Amino acid sequence: MTQDEINQMVEQAGFHGVLPIGLVMDVKQLEALIKLATDKEREACAKVFGKFADESLVCGDEDAVMCFEQAEDAIRARGQA
């Protein structure tokens, strides 16, 4: 899966902006992105959220880190269900 494909899926889920500290999102958008992740794409999506968590940690935004880590875990858990 390419970065362009991931970006397209993020847009399909309703994400419309990126701030220096991460994505502007709400719970419904996050749920939509998780539903879009197929088995093949799931790990790539989880890695994207892991990257967002790492970048948020550098910025000192602990709330964003927790949110992105939870999204990463939820995506991976969906593949194990």
Secondary structure as GFF3:
##gff-version 3
##sequence-region A 1 81
A	DSSP	alpha_helix	3	12	.	.	.	ID=ss1
A	DSSP	beta_strand	18	19	.	.	.	ID=ss2
A	DSSP	beta_strand	22	23	.	.	.	ID=ss3
A	DSSP	alpha_helix	27	36	.	.	.	ID=ss4
A	DSSP	alpha_helix	39	59	.	.	.	ID=ss5
A	DSSP	alpha_helix	62	80	.	.	.	ID=ss6
###
